[in-house]
């Protein structure tokens, strides 16, 4: 059996996934501050940050083709 390589996620789905990963990352930071094994938790946090980066890099950012673009 081959894995599914085509995913159909909505913008809202991506927002939920990113928020969940950010919350998980925050919980990992709290565990480090409480004195748990920092090395294992830092490895997990690094993996989460890399995944969030890959998700960010796959987004298509809108920019109008005509006129002056002002961000924010």
C-alpha positions in Angstrom: 0.0 0.0 0.0 1.3 3.5 -0.9 0.9 6.6 1.2 -1.4 9.4 0.1 0.8 12.2 -1.1 -2.0 14.6 -2.0 -3.8 16.3 0.9 -6.8 18.6 0.5 -6.8 20.9 3.5 -8.6 24.2 3.7 -7.1 27.4 5.0 -9.1 26.9 8.2 -7.7 23.4 8.5 -4.2 24.7 8.2 -4.9 27.4 10.8 -6.1 24.8 13.2 -3.1 22.6 12.7 -0.7 25.5 13.1 -2.4 26.7 16.3 -2.3 23.2 17.7 1.4 22.9 17.0 2.1 26.3 18.5 0.2 25.3 21.7 2.1 22.1 21.9 5.3 24.0 21.6 4.2 26.3 24.4 3.5 23.3 26.6 7.0 21.9 25.9 8.5 25.2 27.0 6.5 25.0 30.3 7.7 21.5 30.9 11.3 22.6 30.5 10.7 25.5 33.0 9.3 22.9 35.5 12.5 21.0 35.4 11.7 18.0 33.2 14.3 16.4 30.9 15.2 19.3 28.7 17.2 17.4 26.1 14.2 15.2 25.0 11.8 18.1 25.2 14.1 20.4 23.2 14.4 17.7 20.5 10.5 17.5 20.3 10.3 21.3 20.2 12.9 21.5 17.4 10.9 19.1 15.3 7.7 21.1 15.9 9.4 24.3 14.9 10.8 22.7 11.7 7.3 21.4 10.8 5.8 24.9 11.4 8.5 26.3 9.1 7.7 23.8 6.4 4.0 24.7 6.6 4.8 28.4 6.5 7.1 27.9 3.4 4.3 26.1 1.5 1.9 29.0 1.7 1.1 31.2 -1.3 1.1 34.8 -0.1 -1.3 37.2 -1.8 0.2 40.3 -3.3 -1.7 42.5 -5.7 -0.1 42.7 -9.2 -1.1 46.3 -9.8 -0.6 49.3 -7.7 1.5 50.0 -4.6 1.5 47.2 -2.0 1.4 48.2 1.7 2.0 45.4 4.1 0.2 45.1 7.5 
